[in-house]
Amino acid sequence: MLYVHVPFCRSFCAYCSFYSERLPGEAEGPALRSWLEQLKREISVRGAEIVVSHRALPTLYIGGGTPSLLPLPVLEELLQALREARADGFEEFTLELNPEDVAGRGPDYVRSLLALGVNRFSMGVQSLSDPLLLSMRRRHTAARARQAFRTLREAGAENISVDLIFGLAELSNDVLDQTLAGFLKWRPEHISAYQLSVESGCAWAEEQGGGSGRIAPEEQCARQYSRICTTLAEAGYRHYEISNWALPGREARHNAAYWNRTPYVGLGPAAHSFQIFPDGRQRRSWNAEALRWLEAQEKPLPGAGEEWLTAGQIREESLMLGLRTAAGIEQGLLSGEIAAKKQKEGLLETTPEGRQRIPERLWFVSDGLIADLL
Ligand code: SF4
């Protein structure tokens, strides 16, 4: 299970605080070359870790930033380096896409990605309202998003996920409904819906009030979430994690493995990794948020680091991640007494497999419920 971070964007969206650098030109520039060379070095240095992780779950997720900015030869070189590290033949290979890049680069680009082995496409559409897209400083319009989706399908993409943002003060119920209706007409295999949060580092956080004016009141967010849940359920999508819905059998294997606490290797700046050693010790580590992240590893810079998890932290993580999913947590993670009490209060239910989960109608407030259980 491998993750590669592509830390480049053409421009920055107003709500985004992910680590990324601006890549203005079309051509492959020195920043991109330097990223690729370091990535190849990191792949060779971490070869043993990559082999173990790839054997456990052969998935690759290239995220960002904006991976669809990568010229195809750069992507080929990256895949070649992974092949040399014996990571090949991915059962699920996801690439994140920006609609503008797909619409602009056309069907030949998508066919080339398919030929390189990409078999899942995750596109950040966010909304089908032009005023909202403009306000969020997205690069695409609703028409370009439609064109991008059509391009993907016509070129042969059979597994597409689209992202949606809710919880914005500017997002009316009508606009949300129109966006959902537009998505359902496309019938993507997977939909992710994320609630807006304004973190420091993004443009909106610089506004008066730290961007709080951009966020819808909590009741409006709850109503929007419930609208999304109902609409997608009626359309046959399975709500398998708080923010994720899929047509039957189209759940994201890679993402689901994060929630199961499967070990993974994150490559590139700001990427996180998780290892479980044969003696049971568990370690989380992360690369520095800098274009020269490898130097940072050799001579640690602020931002790079690692943490060895205690038994208490392992239990907390299992609860926090598992209780965000329809699969829930295994019996025994909570004491019998607490589990019985929460079941009686209607805050937990037993799954057909005998596990415990929070009922879907309470997922919107699950953070508070989970905090109570830690
Ligand atoms: S949301 Fe995506 S495209 Fe926009 S700035 Fe963040 S990483 Fe870049």
Residues whose N, C-alpha, C, O or C-beta is under 5 A from the ligand:
A	BS01	SF4	C9 S11 F12 C13 C16 F18 G64 G65 T66
